[in-house]
Amino acid sequence: MILPFLCECKIQSFQPENKHQVKGLADFGKSCYHLACKIMLQPGHRRASDRLRISTAKIFEEENLNTRREEYDVIVVGGGPAGATATLYCARHGLKTLLLDKSKFPRDKICGDAISGKGLRFLRELGLEQDLQLVPKMKARGIIFSAPNGKAASISFTPPQSKRLVHGYVCRRLVFDNVLFRAARQAAAACVEDFIVEQLRTEGETVVGVAGRERGSGMQREFSAKIVLGADGFDSVVARGMGLYEHDSRHWCVATRCYYRGVSELTDYIEIHFVEDVLPGYFWIFPLEDGLANVGIGILHSEIRKRKINLRAAHLAATQSPHFKKRFAQAQPLEDIRGWNLPLGSKRRPIHGHGFMLLGDAAGLIDPFSGEGISNAIYSGHLAAQVAAHACTAGDYSAAGLQEYADSLWQAIGPELQTSFMLQRIGRIRPLLNLVIGKAAKSIEVAQWISSMMANEAPKEALASPLTYLRLLFT
């Protein structure tokens, strides 16, 4: 006799404060309701049972409201440089944007930490250059290359005829990514951190959203959008979901990173060295603030497999090689040597489809020679947002409607990626590598050309011509 009344009082007196309490209350109500149904036909209980049915129905309705699908113009999966930039530009275009990331910011990201001047242009446009000035970093004014024979060439990022100073930065990703992400989180219509995207939602061949769970609570959530931007890195869930996750060992580099304190002879030039222990890859030393340095190696995955290279051993061997042993004599590693994958932009790959576009590392945009990917990631975010805005205006989210993204991106960065691929191939041939760097060390013309190329001021048609490189070799 007491059960229906007790259940009703329990439900009506408790006011849920969050979705988890709503869910628990709903489950409690369901149990009470089913028990009450067994005695509903008994005399004296019909009115209480009717009231219980009404109370429980209200809870069921509230539970459904709290688990309903959320809808946006654009969903950005991944809050790194590509995703954060895309979010900021989408917001500027007036698009209702959801930003998702599997981590909680600030978070570290294994990387060389170098940002070229090309990426800084968009930070200025977004009003973030001042924010970057306030965080720890190192301004990089040029680059030092050294050949296997020990000869070195120092090349300024600013060509002699340039009317403006060209520089880049070396900024730890823990710091740099957080500058971008904080701005993106504020600009987005919504942002969910610690959210693991597990699958894409599709209608036919068209991506219409994502589904996943919150890392801490395990709560399942679904989001719908007109366009999904996959900025989720090498292991992109978006690329996997659409059958575009394919990494060719010849166009995929594996790299290490370790922060050191006390490396000697650091300057405001980043360093790339071709040492015997790492060839056909390279060894880098990038100066950071307060006497720190980002030190690592990068080698093609195909070479690692073929030669069974132990990356940690190769990293340590590079620091103890004849030309660098003295510089690392007093250096202290600040962390374990860590590794990560770099999808290189040495070949064009499919990066869009019905209702989606791939950005940054998910699109394989890393420079095949320098290994720098941040600037191209930022540019891809800018361009993807622009194309998304056009698509939303036209109401066309098809692959054809998003083709502009793939074509414009490759037109803008394809020539320099192909040039870098050519330089990477030169790096596999010791005598040629010694010759080119030796030429740059002696010839102002060769050094100026390399500087113009790195500053993106060399004509694209010249970059694409083999005659250019033959002429330089015989200068």
Phi and psi in degrees as a GROMACS rama.xvg file:
@    title "Ramachandran Plot"
@    xaxis  label "Phi"
@    yaxis  label "Psi"
@TYPE xy
-86.0341  -26.2771  ILE-2
-54.9964  -51.9542  LEU-3
-60.5822  -41.4262  PRO-4
-65.1068  -41.6499  PHE-5
-63.8688  -44.6338  LEU-6
-62.9653  -42.7722  CYS-7
-63.4607  -44.189  GLU-8
-64.2541  -41.1947  CYS-9
-60.838  -43.7634  LYS-10
-70.9758  -43.9884  ILE-11
-74.7865  -26.0365  GLN-12
-86.9526  -15.3832  SER-13
-100.926  123.985  PHE-14
-105.736  110.89  GLN-15
-64.4702  140.871  PRO-16
-102.738  -16.7928  GLU-17
-151.59  177.798  ASN-18
-65.7738  -33.2106  LYS-19
-67.8952  -38.9327  HIS-20
-68.7465  -36.3003  GLN-21
-60.3486  -45.5769  VAL-22
-62.4392  -45.6973  LYS-23
-63.9611  -39.8879  GLY-24
-65.7469  -38.3457  LEU-25
-63.3857  -43.3626  ALA-26
-62.3262  -40.9366  ASP-27
-62.8659  -43.3361  PHE-28
-63.4527  -39.5391  GLY-29
-61.309  -44.6985  LYS-30
-62.4892  -45.4042  SER-31
-62.0212  -41.3136  CYS-32
-62.8678  -44.3682  TYR-33
-65.7641  -37.1387  HIS-34
-66.9963  -40.1186  LEU-35
-65.1886  -33.5232  ALA-36
-59.8074  -28.6434  CYS-37
-68.1846  -23.5915  LYS-38
-116.221  10.4421  ILE-39
-59.9995  -32.8362  MET-40
-82.2986  -6.98502  LEU-41
-74.6848  142.978  GLN-42
-57.5096  140.364  PRO-43
89.7895  -10.5653  GLY-44
-109.149  -7.4934  HIS-45
-63.2418  -41.2782  ARG-46
-67.0649  -42.9643  ARG-47
-64.5007  -38.0213  ALA-48
-67.0414  -39.1271  SER-49
-61.9962  -42.406  ASP-50
-64.5034  -37.89  ARG-51
-63.1584  -40.9279  LEU-52
-61.2473  -41.9434  ARG-53
-65.625  -44.9312  ILE-54
-62.6689  -43.5286  SER-55
-66.0591  -38.607  THR-56
-61.4691  -37.0913  ALA-57
-64.5775  -39.19  LYS-58
-66.5932  -42.9695  ILE-59
-58.5368  -40.1167  PHE-60
-64.9908  -41.9184  GLU-61
-65.9692  -38.2149  GLU-62
-62.613  -42.8768  GLU-63
-63.5285  -36.9535  ASN-64
-64.6397  -35.6432  LEU-65
-78.43  -14.62  ASN-66
-112.975  14.1232  THR-67
-68.6096  157.427  ARG-68
-74.6357  135.436  ARG-69
-97.3369  137.842  GLU-70
-117.825  140.456  GLU-71
-140.359  167.035  TYR-72
-73.8887  -46.1  ASP-73
-135.683  136.5  VAL-74
-110.759  126.995  ILE-75
-106.791  117.962  VAL-76
-98.473  107.266  VAL-77
112.935  124.224  GLY-78
-106.202  20.0127  GLY-79
-71.7292  -167.068  GLY-80
-54.9054  -41.5463  PRO-81
-67.0274  -49.5037  ALA-82
-67.8409  -41.191  GLY-83
-65.4344  -42.3171  ALA-84
-63.2791  -44.1414  THR-85
-59.5484  -42.2736  ALA-86
-61.9524  -44.7964  THR-87
-62.6764  -43.4478  LEU-88
-73.5965  -34.5706  TYR-89
-60.5771  -42.9247  CYS-90
-62.1556  -39.122  ALA-91
-63.0168  -32.365  ARG-92
-82.3783  1.669  HIS-93
80.5741  19.8386  GLY-94
-89.9893  135.299  LEU-95
-73.574  110.326  LYS-96
-121.069  135.1  THR-97
-108.028  128.759  LEU-98
-109.292  125.29  LEU-99
-120.125  141.522  LEU-100
-147.086  145.191  ASP-101
-75.6522  -13.5007  LYS-102
-111.02  171.621  SER-103
-106.549  124.569  LYS-104
-85.3538  149.05  PHE-105
-74.2289  145.979  PRO-106
-139.877  152.411  ARG-107
-80.8962  156.636  ASP-108
-143.281  121.752  LYS-109
-68.462  124.915  ILE-110
-168.797  166.309  CYS-111
-77.6806  -15.3051  GLY-112
73.5172  6.59723  ASP-113
-87.4642  137.303  ALA-114
-127.117  117.579  ILE-115
-78.9062  167.578  SER-116
-60.665  -26.3823  GLY-117
-60.5576  -40.1907  LYS-118
-72.0504  -29.7366  GLY-119
-66.2203  -27.2159  LEU-120
-56.3939  -42.8275  ARG-121
-75.5368  -30.4719  PHE-122
-64.1307  -40.1078  LEU-123
-63.3341  -43.3113  ARG-124
-62.7449  -33.5355  GLU-125
-85.9576  -1.75828  LEU-126
75.2977  25.5824  GLY-127
-106.149  -1.98393  LEU-128
-62.4774  -37.7652  GLU-129
-65.1996  -38.4446  GLN-130
-61.3007  -39.3445  ASP-131
-68.1875  -32.4562  LEU-132
-64.2084  -24.1496  GLN-133
-87.7479  -7.0484  LEU-134
-108.232  159.378  VAL-135
-63.9403  134.92  PRO-136
-170.036  179.124  LYS-137
-133.035  130.124  MET-138
-80.2203  126.929  LYS-139
-104.079  123  ALA-140
-103.557  -7.97776  ARG-141
-175.174  -170.634  GLY-142
-138.971  144.047  ILE-143
-111.522  123.847  ILE-144
-106.342  139.739  PHE-145
-129.965  143.24  SER-146
-91.1142  166.974  ALA-147
-56.5729  -28.9322  PRO-148
-82.3921  1.71823  ASN-149
95.4799  -12.1199  GLY-150
-68.791  141.488  LYS-151
-129.491  149.347  ALA-152
-127.766  127.448  ALA-153
-101.909  123.844  SER-154
-128.239  122.939  ILE-155
-72.2312  146.275  SER-156
-70.3741  -19.9331  PHE-157
-96.0111  109.646  THR-158
-60.8413  148.303  PRO-159
-55.4129  -35.6616  PRO-160
-86.64  -2.41451  GLN-161
-68.782  142.083  SER-162
-86.5673  -4.76586  LYS-163
-135.63  150.598  ARG-164
-76.0903  135.335  LEU-165
-112.897  130.025  VAL-166
-148.889  166.616  HIS-167
-127.744  -169.631  GLY-168
-133.155  154.664  TYR-169
-117.229  113.557  VAL-170
-138.555  126.225  CYS-171
-55.6089  136.408  ARG-172
-62.5714  -27.918  ARG-173
-56.29  -35.8628  LEU-174
-89.6408  -52.7226  VAL-175
-61.9144  -48.4864  PHE-176
-61.5004  -33.2818  ASP-177
-70.226  -32.7803  ASN-178
-60.1013  -48.3931  VAL-179
-66.8387  -44.0117  LEU-180
-65.7391  -40.7678  PHE-181
-59.5055  -42.0946  ARG-182
-66.4418  -40.7365  ALA-183
-66.9511  -40.6308  ALA-184
-61.0085  -38.5493  ARG-185
-71.2509  -34.033  GLN-186
-80.4285  -27.6156  ALA-187
-68.9363  152.615  ALA-188
-66.0969  -33.1727  ALA-189
-156.335  153.556  ALA-190
-144.346  130.969  CYS-191
-125.552  113.701  VAL-192
-92.4049  168.167  GLU-193
54.077  36.9772  ASP-194
-116.445  122.557  PHE-195
-97.5723  111.465  ILE-196
-74.7286  120.94  VAL-197
-102.104  -28.7492  GLU-198
-159.59  160.234  GLN-199
-89.3077  147.794  LEU-200
-96.5217  128.216  ARG-201
-129.958  153.357  THR-202
-124.87  104.859  GLU-203
68.1834  -123.274  GLY-204
-99.115  6.00527  GLU-205
-102.274  131.1  THR-206
-76.5205  127.606  VAL-207
-124.294  6.26426  VAL-208
161.934  -170.473  GLY-209
-137.324  160.431  VAL-210
-136.209  146.666  ALA-211
-174.02  -159.176  GLY-212
-143.446  152.831  ARG-213
-76.8772  134.052  GLU-214
-60.9934  -44.445  ARG-215
-74.2901  -53.5783  GLY-216
-85.1879  -21.7094  SER-217
76.9746  6.22486  GLY-218
-63.9515  128.991  MET-219
-83.058  136.226  GLN-220
-140.815  150.981  ARG-221
-126.523  143.259  GLU-222
-132.622  140.551  PHE-223
-112.745  149.567  SER-224
-158.097  159.769  ALA-225
-72.797  -33.5495  LYS-226
-140.443  137.81  ILE-227
-112.775  128.522  VAL-228
-105.219  116.488  LEU-229
-90.0419  100.704  GLY-230
-117.811  40.5496  ALA-231
-106.198  29.6628  ASP-232
78.6079  -168.112  GLY-233
-54.7925  -43.0324  PHE-234
-94.5616  37.4963  ASP-235
-47.6809  121.752  SER-236
-67.0244  -35.8016  VAL-237
-66.2038  -45.3417  VAL-238
-63.5467  -42.4838  ALA-239
-61.2408  -46.3534  ARG-240
-62.0026  -27.4095  GLY-241
-104.781  14.7153  MET-242
71.5447  23.009  GLY-243
-109.509  10.6821  LEU-244
-85.408  97.0126  TYR-245
-144.651  119.69  GLU-246
-121.04  114.112  HIS-247
-83.4981  127.56  ASP-248
-56.1758  -25.7998  SER-249
-78.6324  -14.4857  ARG-250
-126.342  39.2539  HIS-251
-148.961  122.041  TRP-252
-109.227  146.341  CYS-253
-114.951  133.237  VAL-254
-130.549  161.678  ALA-255
-117.564  163.558  THR-256
-148.391  140.122  ARG-257
-149.686  131.503  CYS-258
-83.929  135.543  TYR-259
-124.288  152.437  TYR-260
-118.6  135.189  ARG-261
97.7068  11.1221  GLY-262
-68.3977  128.839  VAL-263
-84.2713  163.996  SER-264
63.9958  29.9184  GLU-265
-75.4897  144.538  LEU-266
-130.684  -165.094  THR-267
-95.3004  23.5645  ASP-268
-110.198  133.866  TYR-269
-74.8425  157.877  ILE-270
-127.653  133.117  GLU-271
-126.8  121.511  ILE-272
-123.223  133.733  HIS-273
-99.7034  95.0019  PHE-274
-105.898  153.448  VAL-275
-57.122  -38.4882  GLU-276
-68.6431  -14.4759  ASP-277
-116.862  -20.0158  VAL-278
-53.1288  140.18  LEU-279
-85.4192  17.6172  PRO-280
-91.0925  -162.063  GLY-281
-145.005  166.585  TYR-282
-116.447  130.785  PHE-283
-121.483  152.837  TRP-284
-134.315  110.556  ILE-285
-112.42  118.305  PHE-286
-70.1728  141.872  PRO-287
-122.288  -177.964  LEU-288
-67.4544  155.78  GLU-289
57.4222  35.4672  ASP-290
76.2435  12.041  GLY-291
-85.8834  161.974  LEU-292
-146.373  140.444  ALA-293
-92.9825  118.027  ASN-294
-121.842  133.884  VAL-295
-165.163  177.194  GLY-296
-131.804  156.806  ILE-297
-137.83  129.433  GLY-298
-137.929  141.323  ILE-299
-58.803  139.669  LEU-300
-59.9624  -35.828  HIS-301
-62.0082  -37.2954  SER-302
-71.98  -36.8572  GLU-303
-62.271  -43.4487  ILE-304
-67.0187  -44.9347  ARG-305
-65.4722  -41.064  LYS-306
-101.101  1.15669  ARG-307
51.5911  52.7151  LYS-308
-77.9253  132.747  ILE-309
-89.8888  109.908  ASN-310
-63.3336  -40.1849  LEU-311
-63.3305  -44.1259  ARG-312
-64.4093  -39.4055  ALA-313
-66.3875  -38.039  ALA-314
-60.8807  -49.7335  HIS-315
-65.0622  -37.8554  LEU-316
-63.5012  -37.1826  ALA-317
-64.0808  -40.7964  ALA-318
-68.2904  -21.8838  THR-319
-106.529  11.0954  GLN-320
-69.9648  159.225  SER-321
-50.4243  -39.9504  PRO-322
-80.3203  -9.73844  HIS-323
-127.454  -8.45298  PHE-324
-57.3408  -42.9964  LYS-325
-64.3746  -38.3632  LYS-326
-68.7147  -25.1619  ARG-327
-102.041  9.03062  PHE-328
-60.5543  -38.6196  ALA-329
-107.895  7.68839  GLN-330
-76.6424  140.831  ALA-331
-117.101  121.729  GLN-332
-69.1266  138.655  PRO-333
-101.394  -0.205157  LEU-334
-160.898  171.939  GLU-335
-72.0399  153.65  ASP-336
-67.8097  126.37  ILE-337
-122.031  152.743  ARG-338
-123.719  159.957  GLY-339
-158.629  169.061  TRP-340
-102.893  141.862  ASN-341
-122.252  107.558  LEU-342
-78.5972  111.283  PRO-343
-82.0037  151.566  LEU-344
-92.1643  33.2809  GLY-345
-81.4436  -4.5071  SER-346
-144.256  149.413  LYS-347
-79.4709  136.185  ARG-348
-132.481  159.649  ARG-349
-66.7429  130.424  PRO-350
-132.526  17.6263  ILE-351
-157.423  169.366  HIS-352
-169.54  -162.064  GLY-353
-66.2445  109.264  HIS-354
82.6242  10.3577  GLY-355
-151.512  156.725  PHE-356
-139.274  148.646  MET-357
-105.342  140.394  LEU-358
-127.293  158.573  LEU-359
55.414  -135.72  GLY-360
-61.7052  -29.9791  ASP-361
-63.7289  -24.1533  ALA-362
-97.8385  -4.21048  ALA-363
67.8307  61.8412  GLY-364
-112.917  13.7893  LEU-365
-74.3713  137.331  ILE-366
-60.8912  123.198  ASP-367
-67.2786  -19.1083  PRO-368
-98.316  -53.1758  PHE-369
-84.2217  -23.1675  SER-370
80.6362  2.43902  GLY-371
-80.6141  130.234  GLU-372
-126.691  -10.2719  GLY-373
-64.3147  -45.8284  ILE-374
-65.1902  -42.6034  SER-375
-66.967  -33.4767  ASN-376
-63.6337  -44.9073  ALA-377
-61.4364  -44.1406  ILE-378
-62.9112  -40.9183  TYR-379
-63.5233  -36.0321  SER-380
-65.0305  -42.1671  GLY-381
-60.2106  -47.377  HIS-382
-70.4472  -40.6376  LEU-383
-61.9162  -39.4372  ALA-384
-64.3067  -40.2176  ALA-385
-63.1308  -44.8931  GLN-386
-68.4679  -37.628  VAL-387
-61.2174  -40.1272  ALA-388
-64.4913  -42.2937  ALA-389
-61.5498  -43.1581  HIS-390
-64.6172  -41.1351  ALA-391
-67.1372  -35.8342  CYS-392
-65.9917  -41.7563  THR-393
-82.1756  -16.1988  ALA-394
70.1988  24.8393  GLY-395
-120.53  106.067  ASP-396
-108.98  16.7713  TYR-397
-74.0753  169.654  SER-398
-58.7943  -38.8567  ALA-399
-64.9395  -38.2484  ALA-400
-68.6354  -24.2428  GLY-401
-103.124  3.53423  LEU-402
-59.9884  -29.3083  GLN-403
-54.5819  -36.1299  GLU-404
-62.6295  -52.3119  TYR-405
-63.1318  -43.3114  ALA-406
-67.8057  -46.1433  ASP-407
-67.7595  -37.3101  SER-408
-63.7894  -47.3854  LEU-409
-69.1312  -35.1284  TRP-410
-61.9829  -36.856  GLN-411
-78.0856  -43.5045  ALA-412
-115.085  -8.42491  ILE-413
-57.3487  -48.398  GLY-414
-58.4616  -42.6184  PRO-415
-70.9501  -32.1518  GLU-416
-66.616  -39.3596  LEU-417
-67.9697  -36.8408  GLN-418
-63.1104  -44.4425  THR-419
-64.0604  -35.4384  SER-420
-64.3116  -38.9665  PHE-421
-63.9407  -41.796  MET-422
-65.8076  -37.4042  LEU-423
-60.4137  -41.0816  GLN-424
-67.8052  -35.6444  ARG-425
-60.8705  -36.6175  ILE-426
-64.8176  -12.9375  GLY-427
-85.2616  -11.7612  ARG-428
-111.576  104.461  ILE-429
-53.4173  -51.699  ARG-430
-59.9012  -39.1589  PRO-431
-69.3234  -38.344  LEU-432
-63.9705  -44.4499  LEU-433
-60.0917  -40.1547  ASN-434
-66.5112  -48.3088  LEU-435
-63.7418  -48.5131  VAL-436
-68.3327  -35.7795  ILE-437
-62.015  -40.461  GLY-438
-62.0765  -44.1901  LYS-439
-64.4865  -32.4992  ALA-440
-70.1208  -29.2587  ALA-441
-101.504  -34.1563  LYS-442
-101.784  122.403  SER-443
-63.9221  -36.7887  ILE-444
-63.5572  -44.878  GLU-445
-65.3158  -44.1841  VAL-446
-61.9485  -41.0464  ALA-447
-64.2541  -39.4647  GLN-448
-64.4349  -45.2034  TRP-449
-62.5989  -40.5529  ILE-450
-61.8099  -45.2643  SER-451
-62.3076  -39.6281  SER-452
-64.2517  -44.4321  MET-453
-70.6819  -27.2577  MET-454
-87.8472  4.25158  ALA-455
60.7015  33.4756  ASN-456
-108.703  -3.97233  GLU-457
-79.4875  142.732  ALA-458
-59.0093  136.22  PRO-459
-64.1404  -34.6804  LYS-460
-67.4952  -31.1537  GLU-461
-71.7098  -37.9153  ALA-462
-61.4263  -32.7151  LEU-463
-85.1721  -5.95362  ALA-464
-96.9291  123.051  SER-465
-60.9427  -27.0639  PRO-466
-61.6516  -30.9164  LEU-467
-59.2502  -45.5878  THR-468
-74.705  -33.0984  TYR-469
-65.0875  -41.348  LEU-470
-63.7434  -40.9586  ARG-471
-65.1929  -39.4331  LEU-472
-64.5081  -29.8965  LEU-473
-103.902  15.0866  PHE-474
